Amino acid sequence: MKSDRITIRVTEDEKKEISVVADKLKMNTSEYVYSAIMDKMQVDKLNDSQGQFLNLFDTSFKRSYEPFQKHL
């Protein structure tokens, strides 16, 4: 059960815009904001994972290519 709160400050126009989008998605404002934050967190985790993979791939490629390059 959710019991903690997070409060954010937005302009009146931002609040109206958030409410309009939430209504279009048949969500209340809290559900919409929560959903947006969770989506952002998932994207950030994915980006972190991709970055780690690219670093690992780069390191592996350099290690495997270096002996071949020295051989040439």
C-alpha positions in Angstrom: 0.0 0.0 0.0 1.4 3.4 -0.9 1.7 5.7 2.0 4.4 8.2 1.2 4.0 11.4 -0.7 6.1 13.4 -3.1 5.1 17.0 -3.7 6.2 19.0 -6.8 5.6 22.6 -7.8 4.4 23.4 -11.3 3.0 26.5 -13.0 -0.7 26.8 -13.5 -0.3 26.1 -17.2 1.8 23.0 -16.6 -0.8 21.7 -14.2 -3.5 22.2 -16.8 -1.4 20.5 -19.4 -0.7 17.5 -17.2 -4.4 17.2 -16.3 -5.5 17.3 -20.0 -3.0 14.6 -20.9 -4.0 12.5 -17.9 -7.7 12.9 -18.8 -7.0 11.8 -22.4 -5.4 8.6 -21.0 -8.2 8.1 -18.5 -5.9 8.5 -15.5 -6.0 10.9 -12.6 -3.1 13.3 -12.3 -1.3 11.3 -9.7 -1.5 8.1 -11.8 -0.2 10.0 -14.8 2.7 11.6 -13.1 3.6 8.3 -11.4 3.5 6.5 -14.7 5.7 9.1 -16.4 8.3 8.9 -13.6 8.4 5.1 -13.7 8.7 5.2 -17.5 11.6 7.6 -17.2 13.3 5.5 -14.6 13.0 2.4 -16.9 14.5 4.3 -19.8 17.4 5.5 -17.7 18.1 2.0 -16.5 18.0 0.7 -20.1 20.4 3.5 -21.1 22.7 2.7 -18.2 22.6 -1.0 -19.2 23.3 -0.2 -22.9 26.2 2.1 -21.9 27.7 -0.7 -19.7 27.3 -3.2 -22.6 29.0 -0.8 -25.1 31.9 -0.3 -22.6 32.3 -4.1 -22.2 32.0 -4.6 -26.0 34.7 -2.0 -26.6 37.0 -3.5 -24.0 36.5 -7.0 -25.4 37.1 -5.9 -29.0 40.3 -4.1 -28.1 41.6 -7.1 -26.2 40.8 -9.5 -29.0 42.0 -7.2 -31.8 45.3 -6.1 -30.1 47.1 -9.5 -30.7 45.9 -9.5 -34.3 47.2 -6.0 -34.9 50.6 -6.8 -33.3 50.8 -9.9 -35.5 50.4 -7.7 -38.6 
